[in-house]
Amino acid sequence: MALPHPIPYQGSNRKLAPAIAPYLPEEISTFYEPFAGSGAMTIYAAHHRLASRFVVADSLAPIIDLLRAIVEEPEKTAARYRALWHGQTTRDGGYFNRVRDRYNKTGHHVDLLYLICRCVKNAVRFNRSGSFTQSVDKRRLGMHPDKMQGAILRVSAILRGRVEFPIGDWLETTADAMAADFLYMDPPPILAPPLAGTSDTISK
Ligand SMILES: C[S@@+](CC[C@H](N)C(=O)[O-])C[C@H]1O[C@@H](n2cnc3c(N)ncnc32)[C@H](O)[C@@H]1O
């Protein structure tokens, strides 16, 4: 059965995880994912018992609030998503924008989940002041709440009791890592160094 993936974020490492996993060390005490996004690599590593503890962190507070709520309050989180999803109808073109406005005022994590599921190509976009700016995808309704509930319950079962969710810059959230731990880093391009051998490294 495919691994659960409740946050269908474009750029998630969900499909890459099985290809990346063979490069991980064999014994990991705590697996840190300081640029968590959807937490795909942590979900994979926890399911395959590649570490005993996990630190799932990000500088975007609502995404960590969401991951924490998925693990610690799965029923409540799934119910809130279900209510949001059923609130939309194909004829109410303003619904997505109202949820987006509310998210931009309150930063509510389940509003963010709905926006990720329903926005164009699941491609999350924020402006410089941190407001969610991506538009609605008019061709689909976003993940069905039954499928979402199943994914949330499974992720909770995989991670509950062995994970922490700090919010902040990666340097702060990994500061206590020790030699037996492993940091899995997938930063945004603006923070990532150029890869050796790519056109990024060729001086012009
Ligand atoms: C490329 S995405 C990670 C995607 C993730 N690997 C997945 O599978 O979904 C990068 C993430 O880094 C976060 N981020 C950006 N700058 C950061 C920083 N300085 N410290 C921690 N997280 C940061 C963003 O909020 C975003 O969630």
The ligand as a Tripos MOL2 file, in Angstrom:
@<TRIPOS>MOLECULE
LIG
   27    29     1     0     0
SMALL
NO_CHARGES

@<TRIPOS>ATOM
      1 C1         11.6140   22.6770   -0.7320 C.3       1 LIG1
      2 S1         10.5150   22.8540    0.6530 S.3       1 LIG1
      3 C2         10.7310   21.3000    1.4620 C.3       1 LIG1
      4 C3          9.8480   20.2250    0.8810 C.3       1 LIG1
      5 C4          9.9120   18.9240    1.6540 C.3       1 LIG1
      6 N1         11.1770   18.2330    1.4880 N.3       1 LIG1
      7 C5          8.7540   18.0000    1.2990 C.2       1 LIG1
      8 O1          8.9800   16.8170    1.0070 O.co2     1 LIG1
      9 O2          7.6170   18.4580    1.2950 O.co2     1 LIG1
     10 C6         11.4240   23.9560    1.6620 C.3       1 LIG1
     11 C7         10.8050   24.2780    3.0210 C.3       1 LIG1
     12 O3         11.7570   25.0430    3.7470 O.3       1 LIG1
     13 C8         11.0710   25.9980    4.5410 C.3       1 LIG1
     14 N2         12.0620   27.0490    4.8550 N.ar      1 LIG1
     15 C9         12.4610   28.1030    4.1050 C.ar      1 LIG1
     16 N3         13.4550   28.7800    4.7040 N.ar      1 LIG1
     17 C10        13.7020   28.1360    5.8840 C.ar      1 LIG1
     18 C11        14.6550   28.3360    6.9420 C.ar      1 LIG1
     19 N4         15.5310   29.3360    6.9120 N.pl3     1 LIG1
     20 N5         14.6310   27.4640    7.9730 N.ar      1 LIG1
     21 C12        13.7320   26.4600    8.0220 C.ar      1 LIG1
     22 N6         12.8160   26.2140    7.0480 N.ar      1 LIG1
     23 C13        12.8110   27.0340    5.9900 C.ar      1 LIG1
     24 C14         9.8940   26.4260    3.6960 C.3       1 LIG1
     25 O4          8.8420   26.9330    4.5100 O.3       1 LIG1
     26 C15         9.5190   25.0970    2.9880 C.3       1 LIG1
     27 O5          8.5220   24.4090    3.7060 O.3       1 LIG1
@<TRIPOS>BOND
     1     1     2 1
     2     2     3 1
     3     2    10 1
     4     3     4 1
     5     4     5 1
     6     5     6 1
     7     5     7 1
     8     7     8 2
     9     7     9 1
    10    10    11 1
    11    11    12 1
    12    11    26 1
    13    12    13 1
    14    13    14 1
    15    13    24 1
    16    14    15 ar
    17    14    23 ar
    18    15    16 ar
    19    16    17 ar
    20    17    18 ar
    21    17    23 ar
    22    18    19 1
    23    18    20 ar
    24    20    21 ar
    25    21    22 ar
    26    22    23 ar
    27    24    25 1
    28    24    26 1
    29    26    27 1
@<TRIPOS>SUBSTRUCTURE
     1 LIG1         1 GROUP 0 **** ****
